[in-house]
Amino acid sequence: MLTSADPRTGRAWPTGIEATDAVTVATTAAAASKAFAVTRWSTRAWRAGLLDAIAVALESHREELTGVADRETGLGAARLAGEVGRSAFQFRLFADALREGSYVEATIDHAETTELGPQPEIRRMLVPIGPVAVFGSSNFPFAFSVAGGDTASALAGGNTVVLKAHGSHLETSARSFEVISDAVAGYGGPAGTIGIVYGTEAGRVLVSDPHIRAVGFTGSLTAGRALIDIINQREEPIPFYGELSSLNPLVITPAAAAARADAIADGLFGSYTLGAGQFCTKPGVAFIPVGADGDRIVAGLVERTTAANAQVLLNERIVTSFGEIRDRLIAAGAASIAVAGAVDSSGFAASPTVLAIDADAISPAVAEEAFGPLVVVARYDDLEEIYAALDAVPDSLTATIHHEPGEPIDALVRELAPHAGRIVFNGYPTGVRVSWGQHHGGTWPSTNSQHTSVGVSAIRRFLRPIAFQGAPESVLPSELREENVDGVPRRVDGRLRIG
């Protein structure tokens, strides 16, 4: 029997949940495949209604879900209640996207004679890819877990979903699954539209199952590599969309340091300790200029850190890893200059920590993500030192620039752009807006995909293109028929038509 634990006390208890055996994993994946034979042909309007029903169900069980999650994560009722709201918002956002319809990329090229001679009619759009395995993450028990964006975007695309529950919040996952599956059944969705498995081995078996056609994963680089290795051994490899590791460099220019040192110290402290530093967008390294202005930022950061208390982490494994990585960074040349209050040994906690190093001394050994409340301060004399250091810093989900109006930062933006998926100006990367314009992705090792895992275009991961050449109108999807009854934005003979 699998156990769960309260990270504030370390107390564990049996959940009553058994690890899913290989036979049951196979049965669950087969049920998802059978349901996909129905959902793949469902209309956008039907799926939009399904997502709205799930959003209503989540909100109606908000208090119950929050209570279960708080016991397993220690994240607090207010944070968790907001996260349930975010999950419901994501489902509704994808429902809106379904009704609008531009995500299908409907394209019609009528038959005509061109300079290449007579050309046939071609009609193309995006269609669902198949049953999707979704791995819940540890740090967001709702928004990136069973009720998360991967689930919402996969269902929106017409796919079915098999979830692998995260071991840090098994009971939260189980109850979230019950709420969603009841909503699906109540709406009239086919059995197998959504399924769930438990245990590490079940996750390995799941990604190797031939019924699974794509994988959405948020977690460690090590676990992601292990799943990729399994997928590559399949007879038919499938897409793996992983969010894996991110250091998220933050650069403070000399003018910004001079203008608002105290505000930056306060903002940086709040960002690197938000959620006990267990956000994938936490700034892990901050480039601060040498000199009196930079000294004020560092002093403010040290003051706030030493006055802070130890913070609860999600599980014992994260605590152990945090300590090991902190020690490795110090051994590699990063000096400890600030540590918060003592760790409560009765639970899973860590002290916020500030390490410091010269920017020109940064090496890959120092540029390792520490999942928890730790930031490395890198002091620089000129921007060229930052550019050189970026070669040692792994590419990230985000990069941040604090600057002042009129200050020349074009070269800095050009240097950072190849290393990040989102560039933040005069703000902090923690906190990810769920919207049409969001891009929550980056190059390896932050993700292994060009696609985002947050926002409407996350649906693109779980779709594939199909073209119909010379097809009779009766077999075409409504989005590709001559009369645009749904008012879907389409590109017709090279021209974009809205409605």
C-alpha positions in Angstrom: 0.0 0.0 0.0 1.2 3.5 -0.9 1.7 6.1 1.8 1.4 9.8 2.0 2.9 12.3 4.4 2.3 15.8 5.9 5.5 17.7 5.0 5.1 20.0 8.0 5.5 17.2 10.5 6.9 14.3 8.4 4.1 12.1 9.7 3.1 9.4 7.2 0.0 7.4 6.8 -1.4 4.6 4.6 -3.6 5.9 1.8 -5.4 2.8 1.0 -4.2 3.2 -2.6 -2.3 0.3 -4.1 0.4 0.6 -6.8 -1.2 -0.2 -10.1 0.0 -3.5 -11.6 1.0 -3.9 -15.2 -2.2 -5.7 -16.1 -4.3 -2.9 -14.8 -2.2 -0.3 -16.5 -2.7 -2.1 -19.8 -6.5 -2.4 -19.2 -6.6 1.4 -18.4 -4.7 2.3 -21.5 -6.9 0.0 -23.7 -10.0 1.7 -22.2 -8.6 5.1 -23.2 -8.0 3.8 -26.7 -11.6 2.5 -27.0 -12.9 5.9 -25.7 -10.7 7.7 -28.2 -12.6 6.0 -31.0 -15.5 8.1 -29.8 -13.9 11.4 -28.7 -11.8 11.8 -31.8 -14.9 12.4 -33.8 -16.6 14.6 -31.2 -17.5 18.2 -32.1 -15.7 21.2 -30.7 -18.9 22.4 -29.2 -19.4 19.0 -27.4 -15.8 19.1 -26.0 -16.2 22.7 -24.9 -19.3 21.7 -22.9 -17.3 18.8 -21.4 -14.5 21.2 -20.2 -17.0 23.6 -18.8 -18.6 20.7 -16.8 -15.2 19.8 -15.4 -14.6 23.4 -14.4 -17.9 23.6 -12.5 -17.2 20.3 -10.8 -13.8 21.5 -9.6 -15.2 24.7 -8.2 -18.0 22.9 -6.5 -15.5 20.7 -4.7 -12.9 23.4 -4.0 -13.1 23.4 -0.2 -12.9 19.6 0.0 -10.0 19.4 -2.6 -8.1 22.1 -0.8 -8.3 20.3 2.5 -7.0 17.1 1.2 -4.2 18.8 -0.7 -3.1 20.9 2.3 -2.6 17.8 4.4 -0.4 16.3 1.8 1.6 19.3 0.6 1.6 21.9 3.4 1.1 24.6 0.8 -1.7 26.3 2.7 -5.4 26.7 2.2 -5.3 30.1 0.5 -2.6 29.1 -2.1 -4.4 25.8 -2.8 -7.9 27.3 -3.1 -6.4 29.7 -5.7 -4.8 26.9 -7.5 -8.2 25.0 -7.8 -9.5 28.2 -9.3 -6.7 28.4 -11.8 -7.4 24.8 -12.8 -11.0 25.6 -13.4 -10.0 28.7 -15.4 -7.7 26.6 -17.6 -10.6 24.3 -18.5 -12.8 27.2 -19.4 -10.0 28.9 -21.4 -9.7 25.8 -23.5 -13.5 25.6 -23.9 -13.4 29.2 -25.2 -10.6 28.2 -27.6 -12.6 25.3 -28.9 -15.6 27.5 -29.7 -13.4 30.1 -31.4 -11.7 27.3 -33.5 -8.5 29.0 -34.9 -6.3 26.4 -33.1 -7.3 23.8 -35.8 -5.4 25.8 -38.4 -8.1 25.1 -41.0 -6.7 25.6 -44.5 -8.3 25.3 -47.9 -6.5 25.4 -51.3 -9.0 25.1 -54.1 -8.1 23.2 -57.2 -6.6 25.6 -59.8 -4.1 26.0 -62.6 -0.9 27.6 -61.4 2.4 28.2 -63.1 3.2 24.6 -62.2 0.2 23.4 -64.1 -3.2 22.0 -62.8 -3.1 21.5 -59.0 -5.5 19.5 -56.9 -7.7 20.7 -54.1 -6.1 20.3 -50.6 -7.8 20.9 -47.3 -5.8 20.6 -44.0 -6.4 20.9 -40.3 -5.2 19.6 -37.0 -6.8 16.5 -35.4 -6.4 14.6 -32.1 -3.3 12.4 -31.7 -4.7 9.7 -29.4 -4.6 8.6 -25.8 -2.2 10.8 -23.8 -0.3 9.9 -20.6 -0.1 12.8 -18.2 2.3 12.8 -15.3 1.3 15.0 -12.4 4.0 17.3 -10.9 4.9 17.6 -7.2 4.8 21.4 -6.8 1.3 22.1 -8.2 -1.1 19.5 -7.0 -3.9 20.9 -9.1 -2.7 23.2 -11.9 0.1 20.8 -13.1 -1.4 17.5 -11.9 -4.6 15.6 -12.4 -6.7 18.7 -12.9 -3.9 20.5 -14.7 -3.2 22.1 -18.1 -1.9 18.9 -19.7 -5.2 17.2 -18.9 -7.2 20.2 -20.1 -5.4 20.7 -23.3 -5.3 17.0 -24.2 -9.1 16.6 -23.6 -9.7 19.8 -25.5 -8.0 18.4 -28.5 -10.3 15.4 -28.6 -7.9 13.0 -26.9 -8.4 10.7 -23.9 -6.1 10.9 -20.9 -4.4 8.4 -18.6 -2.9 10.1 -15.5 0.0 9.0 -13.5 -0.5 10.3 -10.0 2.4 12.0 -8.2 3.6 10.2 -5.1 3.7 13.5 -3.1 -0.1 13.9 -3.2 -1.7 10.6 -3.8 -5.0 11.3 -2.0 -5.3 14.7 -3.7 -4.8 13.0 -7.1 -7.3 10.3 -6.3 -10.0 12.8 -5.2 -9.3 15.1 -8.1 -9.7 12.2 -10.5 -13.0 11.2 -9.0 -14.3 14.7 -9.3 -13.3 14.9 -13.0 -14.3 11.4 -14.0 -17.8 11.9 -12.4 -18.1 15.1 -14.3 -17.1 13.4 -17.6 -19.6 10.5 -16.9 -22.4 13.0 -16.0 -21.8 14.9 -19.2 -22.1 11.7 -21.2 -18.4 11.1 -22.0 -17.5 7.5 -22.9 -16.0 5.3 -20.2 -12.2 5.5 -20.4 -12.1 9.1 -21.4 -9.9 9.7 -18.3 -8.1 7.1 -16.3 -5.4 7.0 -13.6 -2.5 4.8 -12.4 -0.4 4.9 -9.3 3.3 4.1 -8.5 6.6 4.6 -10.2 6.6 1.3 -12.0 3.1 2.0 -13.4 4.4 5.1 -15.0 7.2 3.2 -16.7 4.7 0.6 -18.0 2.3 3.3 -19.1 4.7 5.2 -21.4 5.6 1.9 -23.1 2.0 0.8 -23.7 1.2 0.8 -27.4 -2.1 2.5 -26.9 -0.5 5.7 -25.6 0.3 8.1 -28.4 1.9 11.0 -26.5 3.3 11.9 -23.0 3.0 15.1 -21.0 5.5 15.3 -18.1 6.5 17.9 -15.6 9.3 16.8 -13.2 13.0 16.3 -12.8 15.5 16.1 -15.6 16.6 12.6 -14.3 13.1 11.2 -14.4 12.4 12.8 -17.8 15.5 11.2 -19.3 14.4 7.8 -17.9 11.0 8.1 -19.5 12.6 9.2 -22.8 14.8 6.2 -22.8 11.8 3.9 -22.3 9.9 5.6 -25.1 12.8 5.3 -27.5 12.7 1.6 -26.9 9.1 1.3 -28.1 8.5 -0.3 -31.4 6.8 2.9 -32.4 8.3 6.0 -30.6 5.9 8.7 -29.5 6.2 12.4 -28.7 7.4 13.2 -25.1 6.6 16.7 -23.9 8.7 17.3 -20.8 9.2 20.4 -18.6 12.4 19.3 -16.9 14.9 21.8 -15.4 15.4 25.6 -15.4 17.8 28.1 -13.8 16.0 31.2 -15.0 18.9 33.8 -15.0 18.0 37.4 -13.8 20.1 40.4 -14.8 20.1 43.7 -13.0 21.7 46.5 -15.0 23.8 49.2 -13.3 21.1 51.9 -13.9 18.4 49.6 -12.3 20.6 48.9 -9.3 21.2 52.7 -8.8 17.6 53.6 -9.1 15.8 51.0 -7.0 18.2 48.7 -5.1 15.9 48.2 -2.1 12.8 47.4 -4.3 14.9 44.9 -6.3 16.2 43.2 -3.2 12.6 42.8 -1.9 11.3 41.5 -5.2 14.1 39.1 -5.7 13.8 37.7 -2.2 10.0 37.2 -2.7 10.6 35.5 -6.0 13.3 33.0 -5.0 11.4 32.1 -1.8 7.9 32.0 -3.3 6.4 28.6 -2.7 9.6 27.7 -0.9 11.5 28.1 -4.1 9.7 25.1 -5.6 8.6 26.9 -8.8 10.0 25.9 -12.2 10.4 29.6 -12.9 12.3 30.5 -9.7 15.3 32.8 -10.5 18.3 30.6 -9.6 21.0 33.0 -10.5 21.0 36.8 -10.3 23.6 38.9 -12.0 24.2 42.0 -9.9 26.7 44.7 -10.8 29.9 45.2 -8.7 29.9 48.5 -6.8 28.0 50.4 -4.1 24.6 50.1 -5.8 24.9 46.4 -6.3 26.2 46.1 -2.7 22.9 47.6 -1.5 20.9 45.0 -3.4 23.0 42.1 -2.0 22.8 43.6 1.6 19.0 43.9 1.3 18.8 40.3 0.0 21.0 39.1 2.8 19.0 41.0 5.5 15.7 39.6 4.3 17.0 36.1 4.0 18.6 35.9 7.5 15.4 37.3 9.0 13.3 34.6 7.3 12.2 31.3 8.7 12.9 27.8 7.3 10.3 26.8 4.7 8.4 23.6 4.3 9.3 21.6 1.2 7.0 19.1 -0.5 8.7 15.8 0.4 11.8 14.2 1.9 13.4 13.5 -1.4 13.3 17.2 -2.3 14.8 18.2 1.0 17.7 15.7 0.6 18.3 16.8 -3.0 18.3 20.5 -2.0 21.0 19.9 0.6 23.1 17.9 -1.7 22.9 20.5 -4.5 23.6 23.4 -2.1 26.7 21.6 -0.9 27.9 20.9 -4.4 27.5 24.5 -5.4 29.5 25.6 -2.4 32.2 23.0 -3.2 32.3 24.4 -6.8 33.1 27.9 -5.6 29.8 29.6 -4.6 30.2 31.1 -1.1 27.3 31.1 1.4 26.6 34.6 2.4 23.1 34.3 4.0 21.1 31.5 5.6 17.6 31.8 7.1 16.5 30.4 10.5 17.1 26.9 11.6 15.4 24.0 9.9 12.6 22.2 11.8 13.9 18.7 12.0 10.4 17.2 12.6 9.3 17.9 9.0 10.5 18.4 5.5 12.0 21.9 5.6 15.0 24.0 4.3 16.4 27.4 5.1 16.4 30.0 2.4 20.0 30.5 1.3 22.0 33.0 -0.7 25.3 32.0 -2.3 27.7 34.4 -4.1 30.3 34.1 -6.8 32.0 36.3 -9.3 30.3 36.1 -12.7 33.5 35.3 -14.5 33.9 32.2 -12.2 30.6 30.6 -13.1 30.9 27.1 -14.5 28.4 24.4 -15.3 29.1 23.0 -11.8 27.7 26.2 -10.3 24.9 26.5 -12.7 22.8 23.6 -11.3 19.1 24.1 -10.4 18.4 23.8 -6.7 14.7 23.0 -6.3 14.1 25.0 -3.2 14.7 28.4 -1.7 18.2 29.1 -2.9 19.7 31.8 -5.2 23.2 32.4 -6.5 24.3 36.0 -6.7 26.8 36.5 -9.5 28.7 39.9 -9.3 29.8 41.3 -12.7 31.9 44.3 -13.8 30.5 44.5 -17.3 28.0 42.9 -19.5 30.6 40.9 -21.4 31.1 38.8 -18.2 27.4 37.9 -18.3 27.5 36.9 -21.9 30.4 34.6 -21.2 28.6 33.2 -18.1 25.5 32.4 -20.1 27.5 29.7 -22.0 27.8 27.8 -18.7 24.2 28.4 -17.7 21.7 25.8 -19.0 18.9 27.2 -21.2 15.8 28.1 -19.2 12.1 28.7 -19.3 12.7 32.4 -18.5 15.3 35.1 -18.4 14.7 38.5 -16.7 16.1 42.0 -17.2 15.8 44.8 -14.7 16.7 48.1 -16.4 15.8 51.7 -16.6 14.1 53.7 -19.4 16.4 54.7 -22.1 19.2 52.4 -21.0 20.6 50.4 -24.0 19.7 46.8 -23.5 19.3 45.6 -27.1 22.6 43.6 -27.0 21.6 42.0 -23.7 18.2 41.0 -25.1 19.9 39.4 -28.1 22.2 37.5 -25.8 19.4 36.2 -23.6 16.9 35.4 -26.3 18.5 32.1 -27.5 18.7 30.9 -23.9 15.1 31.3 -22.8 11.5 30.8 -23.9 10.1 33.9 -22.1 11.9 37.2 -21.4 10.6 39.3 -18.4 11.3 43.0 -18.2 11.3 44.7 -14.8 9.4 41.9 -13.1 9.9 38.5 -11.8 9.5 35.1 -13.6 7.5 33.4 -10.8 3.8 33.5 -11.6 2.8 32.3 -15.0 -0.2 33.9 -16.7 -2.6 31.4 -18.3 -3.5 33.1 -21.6 -3.4 32.9 -25.4 -0.1 34.7 -25.6 1.8 32.7 -22.9 4.8 30.6 -23.8 6.0 28.3 -21.0 8.7 26.4 -22.7 12.3 26.7 -23.8 15.2 24.8 -25.2 16.8 21.8 -23.6 17.0 21.1 -20.6 14.1 23.4 -19.7 11.9 21.5 -22.1 12.5 19.1 -25.0 9.8 20.8 -27.1 9.2 24.0 -29.0 5.7 24.0 -27.6 4.3 25.6 -24.4 2.7 23.7 -21.5 0.7 26.7 -20.3 -1.8 28.7 -22.4 -4.0 27.9 -25.3 -1.3 26.8 -27.7 -0.4 23.9 -25.3 -3.1 22.1 -27.2 -0.8 21.9 -30.2 1.3 19.2 -28.5 -1.6 16.7 -28.7 -2.7 17.3 -32.3 -1.4 16.2 -35.6 -2.1 17.5 -39.1 -4.1 15.7 -41.7 -4.7 16.8 -45.3 -7.7 15.8 -47.5 -7.0 15.9 -51.3 -10.0 15.9 -53.6 -12.3 14.7 -50.8 -16.1 14.6 -51.2 -17.8 17.2 -49.1 -19.7 14.6 -47.1 -16.5 13.1 -45.5 -14.9 16.5 -44.6 -14.9 17.8 -41.0 -17.2 20.8 -40.6 -14.2 23.1 -40.3 -13.1 22.2 -43.9 -16.4 22.2 -45.7 -17.1 24.9 -48.2 -19.8 26.7 -46.1 -18.2 27.8 -42.9 -21.1 27.1 -40.7 -19.0 27.4 -37.5 -17.4 30.7 -38.4 -13.9 29.2 -37.8 -11.0 31.4 -38.9 -9.5 29.8 -42.0 -6.9 30.4 -44.6 -8.6 30.0 -48.0 -6.4 30.1 -51.2 -3.7 31.8 -49.2 -5.8 34.5 -47.6 -6.8 34.5 -43.9 -10.6 34.7 -43.4 -12.1 35.4 -40.1 -15.5 33.8 -39.9 
